[in-house]
Amino acid sequence: MDIEALCKAAIFGELHDTEAARLLAVARPQQCHKGECLFLLGDHADRLYVVLSGRIELTFPLSFGGVVRDVPVESKTAGSALGWSALVKPHRFTLSARAAETSELAAFVRHDLLRVFEEEPRIGCVVMRHIGEVVGRRLLQMQALWARELQRVVSDSLAAAREPGG
């Protein structure tokens, strides 16, 4: 892991080299083989990850006809961060993550990051601002999915009401 690869991550993009070096000092290299689960929805979240190479799929488990399937929500590639739940209470992952291909990651344990944030508040501000953007985008994405589902339910109800005997 090198500082250049870490600086390519959008979450750390606004940091100066010396600030990025502080984060690199607490980063832990992690490899995820193709098909390997990084975390599951609802798991305790104590690490933030940055993808250095490869691809991680974020999924949401849905039940179809009694079979649970992971529905893809988002792909994370080099420079992307995932696992923001590690820094936001209640510290539970809101999606599952699985390696779509063998991937190299930088893992940041929550207590290590919080210590850096206390010592260097600007680093914490940059990281948390980016996490706020990620959460905001995810909220819009989920809102759109919910609106589509609501439209489908209302449309089905109206169609049923128009049928003879309805």
N, C-alpha and C positions, 0 to 999 in steps of 0.2 A: 504494500500500500504506500502510495506516495502523495505528497501534498497537492501535486498537480491534478491527480485523479479526484481527490476530495474537493478541490476548488471548482471542478466542473459540475458538481452537484448544485442544482438550483437553490436548494435550501441554504447553502453556504456561499452563494454567488456574490453577495455584497461584502463578504469579509475580506479584511486585509490578510496578506500572507502570514503575518505573525499570529493573527487570530485563528486562521485555519490550522496553523501549526499546533496551537493549543488543543484544538479538537482532535487532530491527528494523534496527539499524545495519548488520548483516552480511547481511540478507536481500536476495535478488536476485529481482526480479519475473520471472515466466516465464508465457507463455501457451501453452496446448496446444489446438490446434484439434480439432474432432470427428474421431475416427478416428486421430489422431496417436499414435504410440507414444512414451511417456515413457522407458521402459526395458524391457529383455527379461530374462527369467530367465537368470542366469549372468553378466550384464554386470557390469563393475566398478562398485561403488557408491561414489560420492564426494559425494552430495548427499542431504540429508533435505528432504522437501517438505511444505508445509502447503497444503491446498486452501483457497483464499479464496472461489472461486465455481465452479460447474459440478460435474461428476462424473467421477471417474476409476475405471475398472474394473481390479481386480487379477485376473489370470487365471493359470491353469496350463496349459501346452500338453500335450495328450494326443493320441496317435495312435489313430484309429479307422479300420480298414480301409485303412491306408496313407495316410490324410489326417490331417494335424495340425490340431487345432482348439483354440482357446483356451477353456478351461472357466472360467466366472466363479467366483471364490472369494469376493470381497468388493467392495463399492462404497464409495468414499470421496467424501464430499461436504464442503461448507464446514465448516471447523473440524477436519477430519480430517488426520492426518499419515500419510505413507507414505515408504518408503525408509529405514527404520530400519537396514537393512544397512550404510548409510554409516558408522554408528557402532559396528558390531559386526564383528569379524574373522570370516571372511576377506574382508569387504567385497565380497560378491557378492550381487546381488539374488536372492531366493528365489522370486519370482513376476515376472510381466510386468505392465506398467501401460500402459493405453491410455485416451485421453480418450473417454468415452461421449458427451460434449457439450463444446463449447468451454469451457475452464476457465482460471481465473486461479490461479496458484500463487505461493507464496513459496518460493524455493529457498535452502537453507543449505549452503554448501560445508563439507565435513568439517573442513578445517584452520581455517576461520574459527570454527566452533562450538567446536572443541577449545580454541582460544585463549580464547574467552569463558569456557568451563568452567574453565580454569586460573585466570583472573583472578577469576571469580565462582563458587566451588565449589557454592553453593546452586543456581544455575541448572543446572549439570551434574547435580546430584542429582535435581532435579525432572524434568528431561528423561529421564534414564536410568531413573528409577523408572517413568515412563510407558512407555518402550520395553520394560522388563521385563514390564509388564502386557500389552502388545500381543503380545510373543513368547509369553507364557504362554497367552493366548487362542488364538493361532494353533496352538500345540502341541496344545491340547485339540481344536481343530477337525480337525487332521490325524490325531490319534489316533482320533477318532470315524470319520473316513473309512476309515482303515486297518482298524478293528475291523469295520465293515460289510463291507468287501471280504473280510476273513478269514472272516467268517461265511458269506458267499456261497460262497467256495471250499470250505469244510468241508461246507456243505450240499450242494453239487454232488457232492462226493466221496462223501458218505454215500449220496446218491440213486443214484449210479452203482454203488456196491457192493451195493445191494439189488436191482438189476436182474438178471434171469436171465443167467447167464454172467458176472456182474460180480464 
